[in-house]
Amino acid sequence: MAVSCRCGKPIVKAGRCRACYEVDRRARIKEESQVSHLETISESFEELISSQLISIFNTDTDQKITDWTEQNIFLPDGEGFFSVSHPDWTMAPEMEFIFEQLKNPDVKEIYLQFGSQSSKTLFQICAMSWFIAERKVNGLFVPPDERLIKRLQVRMHNIWEKSPIVNFEPKKGGKEFSSFGTNRIAWGLATSPSSLAEMPADFVDFDEIDEIKEQDINPIQLARSRGRTKPNFKLILASTPKKLAGNGGIQDYYNNSKRFSIEMQCPHCSEWSEFMEEHIQAEEGADYRAIEAKGLGYAICPSNGCEITDEHHEKMVMSQRWKDQDPELPMTYIGFHKASWNTIHNDFSSIAAKRLKSKEEGTNSFKDFYNSECARPIDLESMGGDLEYQELTCDYKRKQIPADVKAITVGVDLGKNLASCVVTGWAKNNIKYKIYEQEIAWDDRDWDKVERGVLHLLDDIRTEFVYLGDGPKPMFTGGAFDAGYRSNLVYDFCRRYPLWIPIMGQEPLSKPILIKPADPQKKYGKQSKGVNLYNLKAYYWQDVFQTALEKAAGTEGSWNIPTDYTDRYVNQLNNEVKRLVQDNKGFQKEIWTKKYKGAKNDYRDASIYSMVRGYTLDLDKMRDKPAPEKRRSNIPSYKNNTMNRRQQFNRR
């Protein structure tokens, strides 16, 4: 499909080619500045003179690093976005906060889990330039291999040669180091221990750590030794993620840090939210080429479901901010996650088009979409199949509550003849334990059997279940009841027992959970009065649950089962699989479905409902607090990755 800009060149963004878009953007900025200037003319002559004199004599004693880079870093032709000659951080305002942490003495390590073309490498170049020019210190830069060293040296040297402020001497050092008068940046290699353990450094900057090959000596730990004698040592780890969690990549460092994620403001309801991949949609049935060319993509506001078109994307990016996910943690180790739709390069339509295109190209391309665009790798090949039971088990038995459990939820899946119940214990770091499962038989007429059975189960949790820890026994915190069958009875139960919520799966849905009145037409009368229904995005929560099942037993985010598990329970977990199917228009899409016709999956659904209830109560946010003034020791190493994911989960 040939689509051109008004000047005849190919479209790059917002219906314009790169040159026309930049012309329009600059004209808009100029117009806004002229309006601002006209507003200030009304000031008195004395006020105007006074303000200008003050600006002359008032020197900035602590200049922001972003301002410094815009004044002192010169970019070669074609290096900057839209061919700008200096870094322009107004297009990435969230980067200012990260830059300022280079000055923060409390910050020891910075982790960047960024999508492709998200200012990651430019940040690294500017940060090293600032260290050299302003702090007058020495540093170490470590790419993963020789190929990247050659490419990055050419790129960085071209920038430093045009930026005389850093006193770059191109002929000194060669491949071993880059010289800046009395200071230098050494070039290390992640696979060469000798290049990482020489002279002390005030900062060490690793690029693309997910591409570092596994080896006996952890190169990152080796590079840390460079800064032992430095009072304000900084370690920067940056990568477009490629390794799944638990494999020593940037995801593991980010997950074990004080985490920051990006919030964007909805232009319609003004709520601030983190926009995930599932919030970006496109016109159903449209070809990916048409989606990008015609701007058929849009975003769904996670807070209120507002539909947001591409015309708002640029303003949202240029006003976005960081959200501290772990306010209780210190600033010692800080991590930042940034997807490619949080950049000015990729609007909602381009992301929706890339996702659809990558799906059509196959699994490898779809994996790269999650790596490069979402900056959150997932294992598509592991979705659905047969679990290795022993890999899920922890050292406790059914009806025993592990010592680290702090709260208990229950999920109920209601069928015509059986109500399947699953009891879940919640510990810190989103660790979940399946404590007990139970079926309640009924004949579709005697609802009292279901209600009595559920209430008896709650009594058993209080009186018969054995707590393996010290102190008060964790108690029932909340439950989720499937309302897809006999809705009026479920609504009435939840109305009378407010710790319970009615829940119903739906696909497609604009957000993971959509809460709305259970009975807007009031056809059930008193039975549903004041009750809200929790609609679940079915495939999304299947993915979340499957990811928990794939975690190593007892690790963060895992779903664990007792040693005396029943085959019936685990078999039902296995009876849902993820398949790639073709719709009636010939487009491929992924769906969750039963492994075979008639397969029982009631316990899996009940487990998901119990898990979702915990998420609605923020039980997944309980985290361990690190010991004060103690260096973090739980960052995964390449040697400590004892759990092979493919041993946990084999696809048939």
Rosetta blueprint (number, residue, H / E / L):
1 M L
2 A L
3 V L
4 S E
5 C L
6 R L
7 C L
8 G L
9 K L
10 P E
11 I L
12 V L
13 K E
14 A L
15 G L
16 R E
17 C L
18 R H
19 A H
20 C H
21 Y H
22 E H
23 V H
24 D H
25 R H
26 R H
27 A H
28 R H
29 I H
30 K H
31 E H
32 E H
33 S H
34 Q H
35 V H
36 S H
37 H H
38 L H
39 E H
40 T H
41 I L
42 S L
43 E L
44 S L
45 F H
46 E H
47 E H
48 L H
49 I H
50 S H
51 S H
52 Q H
53 L H
54 I H
55 S H
56 I H
57 F H
58 N L
59 T L
60 D L
61 T L
62 D L
63 Q L
64 K L
65 I H
66 T H
67 D H
68 W H
69 T H
70 E H
71 Q H
72 N H
73 I L
74 F L
75 L L
76 P L
77 D L
78 G L
79 E L
80 G L
81 F H
82 F H
83 S H
84 V L
85 S L
86 H L
87 P L
88 D L
89 W H
90 T H
91 M H
92 A L
93 P L
94 E L
95 M H
96 E H
97 F H
98 I H
99 F H
100 E H
101 Q L
102 L L
103 K L
104 N L
105 P L
106 D L
107 V L
108 K L
109 E E
110 I E
111 Y E
112 L E
113 Q E
114 F E
115 G L
116 S L
117 Q L
118 S L
119 S L
120 K H
121 T H
122 L H
123 F H
124 Q H
125 I H
126 C H
127 A H
128 M H
129 S H
130 W H
131 F H
132 I H
133 A H
134 E H
135 R H
136 K L
137 V L
138 N L
139 G E
140 L E
141 F E
142 V E
143 P L
144 P L
145 D L
146 E H
147 R H
148 L H
149 I H
150 K H
151 R H
152 L H
153 Q H
154 V H
155 R H
156 M H
157 H H
158 N H
159 I H
160 W H
161 E H
162 K H
163 S L
164 P H
165 I H
166 V H
167 N L
168 F L
169 E E
170 P L
171 K L
172 K L
173 G L
174 G L
175 K L
176 E L
177 F E
178 S E
179 S E
180 F E
181 G L
182 T L
183 N E
184 R E
185 I E
186 A E
187 W E
188 G L
189 L L
190 A L
191 T L
192 S L
193 P H
194 S H
195 S H
196 L H
197 A L
198 E L
199 M L
200 P L
201 A L
202 D L
203 F E
204 V E
205 D E
206 F E
207 D E
208 E L
209 I H
210 D H
211 E H
212 I L
213 K L
214 E L
215 Q L
216 D L
217 I L
218 N L
219 P H
220 I H
221 Q H
222 L H
223 A H
224 R H
225 S H
226 R H
227 G H
228 R L
229 T L
230 K L
231 P L
232 N L
233 F L
234 K E
235 L E
236 I E
237 L E
238 A E
239 S E
240 T L
241 P L
242 K L
243 K L
244 L L
245 A L
246 G L
247 N L
248 G L
249 G L
250 I H
251 Q H
252 D H
253 Y H
254 Y H
255 N H
256 N L
257 S L
258 K E
259 R E
260 F E
261 S E
262 I E
263 E E
264 M E
265 Q E
266 C L
267 P L
268 H L
269 C L
270 S L
271 E L
272 W E
273 S E
274 E L
275 F L
276 M L
277 E H
278 E H
279 H H
280 I E
281 Q E
282 A E
283 E L
284 E L
285 G L
286 A L
287 D L
288 Y H
289 R H
290 A H
291 I H
292 E H
293 A H
294 K H
295 G L
296 L L
297 G E
298 Y E
299 A E
300 I E
301 C L
302 P L
303 S L
304 N L
305 G L
306 C L
307 E E
308 I E
309 T E
310 D H
311 E H
312 H H
313 H H
314 E H
315 K H
316 M H
317 V H
318 M L
319 S L
320 Q L
321 R E
322 W E
323 K E
324 D E
325 Q L
326 D L
327 P L
328 E L
329 L L
330 P L
331 M L
332 T L
333 Y E
334 I E
335 G E
336 F E
337 H E
338 K E
339 A L
340 S H
341 W H
342 N H
343 T L
344 I L
345 H L
346 N L
347 D L
348 F H
349 S H
350 S H
351 I H
352 A H
353 A H
354 K H
355 R H
356 L H
357 K H
358 S H
359 K H
360 E H
361 E H
362 G L
363 T H
364 N H
365 S H
366 F H
367 K H
368 D H
369 F H
370 Y H
371 N H
372 S H
373 E H
374 C H
375 A L
376 R L
377 P L
378 I L
379 D L
380 L H
381 E H
382 S H
383 M L
384 G E
385 G L
386 D E
387 L E
388 E L
389 Y H
390 Q H
391 E H
392 L L
393 T E
394 C L
395 D L
396 Y L
397 K L
398 R L
399 K L
400 Q E
401 I E
402 P L
403 A L
404 D L
405 V L
406 K L
407 A E
408 I E
409 T E
410 V E
411 G E
412 V E
413 D E
414 L E
415 G L
416 K L
417 N L
418 L E
419 A E
420 S E
421 C E
422 V E
423 V E
424 T E
425 G E
426 W E
427 A E
428 K H
429 N H
430 N H
431 I E
432 K E
433 Y E
434 K E
435 I E
436 Y E
437 E E
438 Q E
439 E E
440 I E
441 A E
442 W L
443 D L
444 D L
445 R L
446 D L
447 W H
448 D H
449 K H
450 V H
451 E H
452 R H
453 G H
454 V H
455 L H
456 H H
457 L H
458 L H
459 D H
460 D H
461 I H
462 R H
463 T H
464 E L
465 F L
466 V E
467 Y E
468 L L
469 G L
470 D L
471 G L
472 P L
473 K L
474 P L
475 M L
476 F E
477 T E
478 G E
479 G E
480 A E
481 F E
482 D E
483 A L
484 G L
485 Y L
486 R L
487 S H
488 N H
489 L H
490 V H
491 Y H
492 D H
493 F H
494 C H
495 R H
496 R H
497 Y L
498 P L
499 L L
500 W E
501 I E
502 P E
503 I E
504 M E
505 G E
506 Q E
507 E L
508 P L
509 L L
510 S L
511 K L
512 P L
513 I E
514 L E
515 I E
516 K E
517 P E
518 A L
519 D L
520 P L
521 Q L
522 K L
523 K L
524 Y L
525 G H
526 K H
527 Q H
528 S H
529 K L
530 G L
531 V L
532 N E
533 L E
534 Y E
535 N E
536 L E
537 K E
538 A H
539 Y H
540 Y H
541 W H
542 Q H
543 D H
544 V H
545 F H
546 Q H
547 T H
548 A H
549 L H
550 E H
551 K L
552 A L
553 A L
554 G L
555 T L
556 E L
557 G L
558 S L
559 W E
560 N E
561 I E
562 P L
563 T L
564 D L
565 Y L
566 T L
567 D H
568 R H
569 Y H
570 V H
571 N H
572 Q H
573 L H
574 N H
575 N L
576 E E
577 V E
578 K E
579 R E
580 L E
581 V E
582 Q E
583 D L
584 N L
585 K L
586 G L
587 F L
588 Q E
589 K E
590 E E
591 I E
592 W E
593 T E
594 K E
595 K L
596 Y L
597 K L
598 G L
599 A L
600 K L
601 N L
602 D H
603 Y H
604 R H
605 D H
606 A H
607 S H
608 I H
609 Y H
610 S H
611 M H
612 V H
613 R H
614 G H
615 Y H
616 T H
617 L L
618 D L
619 L H
620 D H
621 K H
622 M L
623 R L
624 D L
625 K L
626 P L
627 A L
628 P L
629 E L
630 K L
631 R L
632 R L
633 S L
634 N L
635 I L
636 P L
637 S L
638 Y L
639 K L
640 N L
641 N L
642 T L
643 M L
644 N L
645 R H
646 R H
647 Q H
648 Q H
649 F E
650 N E
651 R L
652 R L
